[in-house]
């Protein structure tokens, strides 16, 4: 099998005004896009550690506080495919700037919220802005670099940015909440303003790469289905997974997805171009990406809850203990580039998922309410997070192999959608599994009971990594996945 890798690369004609084999890759523009992607991912997880402070200051009820996280995830995950298609239809630079303005203004509204409903509404607007800016940024990256070692390096950095952003959000949220939870949103204001000014000057103007506009019928069906799935996931733990309301939500999602699939077969301008469904690396890669997203945010949510609830640590000490796994993820994500070049992206993904499954199992066995944190938390979490940090870049290389400019926006929207949906589902499912296991114990109170629940959630994370490994094995056996898919 030929893996997704090339041996030659040059900047694309028209990308930043440079072309030809000797052109220097436009890394300055890449890092401009990566900064905002980091902020988008960061804001999805930063409120996890800040939730106790927000609940106290804005008088959220125990049942409604989850909406601070869920409102963002629903809007972000539900509209990413629409954002990706819009990037192709209206121009990536234009959509990037529009989404950045909405994201920045909504962040200010979050910080100024004086009531719970105001913060939830602002989080929805923030998620919508992120759903516009994220696929446009990713599509611009695929425009800047042709397939090969340099694009692989860009994907390694991009994947590392996503992985570290999700993990760092939990860490920074704890640090900010120790001072004022509003800082978690105010930090976006200067960053967003500076990046917007630079984007207007540095980003290539470009032109729309797709014609025919957006299929509104397909967009509504897809967005509605994604929203119902994510909503059922985030509410399933409270309502019960077999509760009539949960089953009704999941049934509605199935109907909407079926309508979406039918629409994609008949629409003149489908929301997801039909060619993408014929690319095994895109289809199977995104399935594995969904599982990786669930492991990422689900695992770090469980880690934060374990440190603060089972071990009784405050936000700052808990955040400090999350530094080592964050560093491990960052280092591993950058070293994975060499592994991708040497053995290929698919094989790298297979190896890192296997290590991740083994590390999650080790972590579940080592987790203890009273054992030293070095052996019960730090060491296993570092190995787990290093494997995760190395897996994400290879996923981005796999999912973007063979893309052409006319479908790059839609494909990037798909990649970001599966990651965001996985984040929301993983955080909801793993925390619900932990809570349900703790409640089923003979003595469902105390640190030992909580720890037992969190260990069970880590076993589920190990199972998700095994499922991702099986998908990757199937992809590796598909001989029609060439260097340019």
C-alpha positions in Angstrom: 0.0 0.0 0.0 1.1 3.5 -0.8 0.7 5.8 2.1 -0.3 9.5 2.0 3.1 11.2 1.4 4.9 12.9 -1.4 8.6 13.6 -2.0 8.3 17.0 -3.7 6.5 20.2 -2.9 6.3 23.7 -4.0 4.0 26.6 -3.0 0.9 26.8 -5.1 0.6 29.4 -7.8 -1.2 32.3 -6.4 -0.7 31.5 -2.8 0.7 34.6 -1.3 2.0 35.7 -4.7 4.8 33.2 -4.8 5.2 30.2 -7.2 7.8 27.9 -8.6 10.0 25.2 -7.1 12.2 27.7 -5.3 9.4 29.6 -3.7 9.6 29.8 0.1 6.6 28.2 1.8 4.4 31.0 3.3 4.9 30.1 7.0 4.1 33.5 8.3 0.6 33.3 6.8 0.2 29.7 8.2 1.0 30.8 11.8 -1.5 33.6 11.5 -4.2 31.1 10.7 -2.9 28.7 13.3 -3.2 31.3 16.1 -6.9 31.7 15.5 -7.5 28.0 15.2 -5.7 27.6 18.6 -8.1 30.2 20.1 -11.2 28.4 18.6 -10.2 25.1 20.1 -9.1 26.7 23.3 -12.5 28.3 23.9 -14.2 25.0 23.4 -12.5 23.5 26.5 -11.4 26.5 28.6 -14.7 26.8 30.5 -14.4 23.3 31.9 -12.2 24.5 34.7 -14.0 27.8 35.0 -17.5 26.4 35.4 -17.6 26.5 39.2 -16.7 30.2 39.2 -19.3 31.0 36.4 -22.0 29.1 38.2 -21.4 31.0 41.4 -21.2 34.5 39.8 -24.1 34.2 37.4 -26.4 32.0 39.5 -26.6 29.1 37.1 -28.6 26.1 38.3 -26.9 22.7 38.5 -28.9 21.5 35.5 -28.2 24.6 33.3 -24.5 25.2 33.9 -23.6 22.6 31.3 -25.0 24.9 28.6 -22.0 27.2 29.0 -20.0 24.4 27.3 -22.8 22.8 25.3 -24.0 26.0 23.6 -20.6 26.6 22.0 -20.2 23.0 21.0 -23.7 22.8 19.5 -23.3 25.9 17.4 -19.7 25.1 16.4 -20.2 21.5 15.5 -23.6 22.0 13.9 -22.6 24.7 11.4 -19.0 23.6 10.5 -20.1 21.8 7.3 -22.0 24.9 6.3 -19.0 27.1 7.0 -16.8 24.8 4.9 -19.1 25.0 1.9 -19.5 28.8 2.4 -15.7 29.1 2.3 -15.6 27.4 -1.1 -18.6 29.4 -2.4 -17.9 32.9 -1.2 -14.1 33.0 -0.8 -12.0 31.8 2.1 -10.4 35.1 3.0 -13.8 36.8 3.1 -15.3 34.1 5.3 -12.3 33.9 7.6 -12.5 37.7 8.3 -16.2 37.6 8.8 -16.1 34.7 11.2 -13.2 36.3 13.1 -15.2 39.5 13.6 -18.2 37.5 14.9 -16.0 35.3 17.2 -14.2 38.4 18.7 -17.4 40.4 19.3 -19.1 37.4 20.8 -16.1 36.8 23.1 -16.5 40.4 24.4 -20.2 39.7 24.9 -19.3 36.6 27.0 -17.0 38.6 29.2 -19.7 41.3 29.8 -22.5 38.9 30.5 -24.3 39.8 33.7 -26.9 37.0 33.5 -26.9 33.3 32.6 -29.0 33.7 29.5 -26.7 36.4 28.2 -23.7 34.2 28.5 -25.4 31.3 26.8 -26.6 33.5 23.9 -23.1 34.9 23.5 -21.6 31.4 23.5 -23.9 30.4 20.7 -22.7 33.5 18.7 -19.1 32.6 19.5 -19.6 29.0 18.3 -21.2 30.3 15.0 -18.2 32.6 14.5 -15.8 29.7 15.1 -17.8 27.5 12.6 -17.1 30.2 9.9 -13.5 30.9 10.7 -12.2 27.4 11.3 -12.9 25.6 8.0 -11.9 28.7 6.1 -8.5 28.8 7.9 -8.0 25.1 7.3 -8.9 25.4 3.6 -6.4 28.3 3.3 -3.7 26.1 4.7 -4.4 23.4 2.0 -4.2 26.2 -0.6 -0.8 27.4 0.7 0.9 24.0 0.5 0.8 21.3 -2.1 0.9 17.6 -0.9 4.3 16.4 0.2 6.8 16.8 3.1 6.1 20.6 3.6 2.4 20.2 3.7 2.9 17.2 6.0 4.9 19.5 8.3 2.1 22.1 8.2 -0.5 19.4 9.0 1.7 18.3 11.9 1.8 21.8 13.3 -1.9 22.3 12.7 -2.8 19.0 14.3 -0.5 19.7 17.3 -2.2 23.1 17.6 -5.6 21.5 17.8 -4.5 18.8 20.3 -2.6 21.2 22.6 -5.4 23.8 22.3 -8.0 21.4 23.6 -5.8 20.3 26.5 -4.4 23.8 27.2 -8.0 25.1 27.5 -8.6 23.0 30.6 -5.3 24.3 32.0 -5.7 28.0 31.3 -9.3 27.9 32.4 -8.2 26.9 35.8 -5.6 29.7 36.0 -8.0 32.3 34.7 -10.8 31.3 37.0 -8.5 31.7 40.0 -8.5 35.5 39.1 -11.7 36.1 37.1 -13.5 33.8 34.7 -14.0 36.7 32.3 -10.3 36.6 31.4 -11.0 33.3 29.5 -13.0 35.4 27.0 -11.2 38.8 27.2 -8.0 37.2 26.0 -9.7 36.7 22.6 -10.2 40.5 22.0 -6.7 41.7 21.4 -5.7 38.5 19.7 -8.7 38.7 17.3 -8.2 42.3 16.5 -4.5 41.9 15.7 -5.0 38.8 13.6 -7.9 40.6 11.7 -5.6 43.5 10.8 -2.8 41.2 9.7 -5.3 38.9 7.8 -6.6 41.9 5.7 -3.0 42.6 4.7 -1.4 39.2 4.4 -4.0 36.7 3.3 -4.3 36.1 -0.5 -7.6 37.5 -1.7 -8.4 34.6 -3.8 -11.7 33.8 -5.4 -14.6 31.5 -4.8 -13.6 28.0 -5.9 -17.1 26.5 -6.1 -20.2 27.7 -7.9 -23.9 27.3 -7.3 -24.1 28.7 -3.7 -25.0 26.6 -0.7 -27.6 23.9 -0.7 -29.9 25.2 2.0 -32.1 22.1 2.2 -29.0 19.9 2.7 -27.6 22.5 5.2 -30.7 22.5 7.3 -30.9 18.7 7.3 -27.2 18.2 8.2 -27.1 21.0 10.8 -30.3 19.7 12.4 -29.0 16.1 12.5 -25.7 17.1 14.0 -27.4 19.4 16.5 -29.7 16.6 17.7 -26.9 14.1 18.0 -24.7 16.4 20.0 -27.7 17.5 22.1 -28.7 13.9 22.8 -25.1 13.2 23.8 -24.7 16.1 26.2 -28.1 15.5 27.7 -28.1 11.7 27.7 -26.3 11.4 31.0 -29.0 13.5 32.8 -32.0 12.2 30.9 -30.9 8.6 30.7 -29.6 7.0 27.6 -32.7 4.9 27.1 -35.1 7.7 28.1 -37.9 8.4 25.6 -36.6 12.0 25.0 -33.1 10.7 24.3 -34.4 8.1 21.9 -36.6 10.6 20.2 -33.7 13.0 19.7 -31.5 10.2 18.2 -34.4 9.0 16.1 -34.9 12.5 14.8 -31.2 12.8 14.0 -31.3 9.5 12.0 -34.3 10.8 9.9 -32.5 14.1 9.2 -29.2 12.4 8.3 -31.1 10.1 5.9 -32.7 13.2 4.3 -29.3 14.8 4.1 -27.8 11.7 2.4 -30.7 11.6 -0.1 -30.3 15.3 -0.8 -26.5 14.9 -1.4 -27.3 12.4 -4.2 -29.7 14.7 -6.0 -28.6 18.3 -5.3 -26.8 20.2 -8.1 -24.4 21.7 -5.6 -24.2 19.2 -2.6 -23.0 20.5 0.7 -20.4 17.7 0.8 -19.1 17.2 -2.8 -19.8 13.6 -3.9 -16.2 13.1 -4.8 -15.2 13.1 -1.1 -17.4 10.0 -0.5 -15.3 8.2 -3.0 -12.0 8.9 -1.1 -11.4 6.2 1.5 -8.8 8.3 3.3 -11.4 11.1 3.8 -14.3 8.8 4.9 -12.4 6.4 7.2 -10.0 9.2 8.3 -12.9 11.3 9.5 -14.5 8.4 11.3 -11.2 7.9 13.2 -11.1 11.7 13.7 -14.5 11.6 15.4 -13.2 9.0 17.9 -10.0 11.0 18.5 -12.1 14.1 19.3 -14.1 12.1 21.8 -10.9 10.8 23.5 -9.3 14.3 23.6 -11.9 16.4 25.3 -13.5 13.5 27.2 -10.1 12.4 28.6 -9.1 15.9 29.7 -12.6 16.6 31.2 -12.3 13.4 33.3 -8.7 14.4 34.3 -9.8 17.8 35.5 -12.8 16.4 37.4 -10.6 13.7 39.1 -8.0 16.3 40.3 -10.6 18.7 41.6 -13.3 16.4 42.9 -11.6 13.1 43.9 -8.3 14.7 45.0 -9.7 17.9 46.3 -7.3 20.2 44.5 -8.1 23.8 43.6 -8.2 25.2 40.0 -4.5 26.4 40.1 -2.9 23.2 41.5 -5.1 21.1 39.1 -4.0 23.2 36.2 -0.4 22.9 37.2 -0.7 19.1 37.1 -2.0 19.3 33.6 1.2 21.0 32.4 3.3 17.8 32.0 0.7 16.0 29.7 0.3 19.2 27.7 4.1 19.5 27.2 4.2 15.8 26.2 1.5 16.3 23.6 3.2 19.3 22.2 6.6 17.6 21.9 5.1 14.4 20.5 3.0 16.3 17.9 6.2 17.9 16.5 8.2 14.7 16.5 5.4 12.9 14.7 6.4 14.7 11.5 9.5 12.6 11.3 7.5 9.5 11.9 5.0 10.4 9.2 7.8 11.0 6.7 9.5 7.8 7.5 6.7 5.3 7.8 3.7 7.2 6.4 0.7 8.9 7.9 -1.6 5.9 8.1 1.0 3.7 9.8 1.8 6.5 12.2 -1.9 6.8 13.1 -2.1 3.1 13.6 0.9 3.0 16.0 -0.2 6.1 18.0 -3.7 4.8 18.5 -2.4 1.5 19.8 -0.1 3.3 22.2 -3.0 5.5 23.2 -5.3 2.5 24.0 -2.5 0.9 26.1 -1.8 4.2 27.9 -5.5 4.7 28.7 -5.7 1.2 30.1 -2.6 1.8 32.3 -4.1 5.1 33.5 -7.3 3.4 34.4 -5.5 0.7 36.4 -3.2 3.3 38.1 -5.9 5.8 39.0 -6.3 5.9 42.8 -7.8 8.3 45.3 -4.8 8.2 47.6 -1.8 7.0 45.7 1.0 9.5 44.8 -0.1 11.7 42.0 3.1 10.9 40.1 2.2 7.3 39.5 -1.6 7.6 39.7 -1.9 10.6 37.3 1.2 12.3 35.9 3.1 9.4 34.3 0.2 7.6 32.6 -1.4 10.8 31.5 1.9 12.0 29.9 2.2 8.8 27.8 -1.5 8.9 26.9 -1.3 12.6 25.9 1.9 12.1 24.0 0.2 9.4 21.9 -2.7 11.7 21.3 -0.5 14.6 20.3 1.2 12.4 17.7 -2.0 10.9 16.4 -3.8 14.2 15.6 -1.2 15.5 13.0 -1.3 12.1 11.2 -5.1 12.3 11.1 -5.0 15.7 9.5 -2.5 14.4 6.9 -4.7 11.4 6.2 -7.9 13.4 5.9 -6.5 16.0 3.5 -4.7 13.6 1.2 -5.6 14.2 -2.5 -7.8 17.3 -1.9 -8.2 19.8 -4.7 -8.9 23.5 -4.3 -12.5 23.3 -5.3 -13.4 20.9 -2.4 -10.8 21.9 0.2 -13.2 24.1 2.1 -15.9 21.4 2.3 -13.4 18.7 3.2 -11.9 20.9 5.9 -15.4 21.6 7.3 -15.9 17.8 7.5 -12.6 17.3 9.4 -13.5 20.1 11.8 -17.1 18.8 12.2 -16.0 15.3 13.1 -13.5 16.7 15.6 -16.0 19.1 17.2 -18.8 16.5 17.3 -16.3 14.0 18.9 -15.3 16.6 21.5 -18.9 17.2 22.5 -19.9 13.5 22.5 -16.7 12.4 24.3 -17.0 14.9 27.1 -20.7 14.1 27.6 -20.4 10.3 27.4 -17.2 9.9 29.5 -18.5 12.1 32.3 -21.9 10.4 32.2 -20.2 6.9 32.3 -18.2 8.1 35.3 -21.3 9.4 37.1 -23.4 6.4 36.4 -20.7 3.9 37.6 -20.2 5.9 40.8 -23.9 6.0 41.5 -24.2 2.2 41.0 -21.7 1.5 43.8 -22.8 0.3 47.2 -21.2 3.4 48.7 -21.5 6.0 46.0 -19.9 8.8 47.9 -16.3 9.8 48.7 -13.1 10.0 46.8 -12.8 6.3 46.2 -16.2 6.1 44.6 -15.5 9.1 42.4 -12.1 7.6 41.3 -13.7 4.3 40.4 -16.1 6.2 38.1 -13.3 8.1 36.4 -11.3 4.9 35.9 -14.3 3.3 34.2 -14.5 6.3 31.9 -10.8 5.8 31.0 -11.6 2.2 30.1 -14.2 3.6 27.7 -11.5 5.9 26.2 -9.2 2.9 25.7 -12.1 1.2 23.8 -12.5 4.2 21.6 -8.8 4.1 20.7 -9.1 0.4 19.8 -12.1 1.2 17.6 -10.0 3.9 15.9 -7.2 1.3 15.4 -9.6 -1.0 13.6 -10.7 1.8 11.3 -7.0 2.6 10.5 -6.3 -1.1 9.8 -9.1 -1.1 7.3 -7.7 2.1 5.7 -4.2 0.6 5.5 -5.6 -2.4 3.7 -7.3 -0.2 1.1 -4.9 -0.3 -1.8 -6.6 2.6 -3.6 -5.3 5.1 -1.2 -2.3 6.5 -3.2 0.0 9.5 -2.5 -2.6 11.8 -4.1 -5.7 9.9 -3.1 
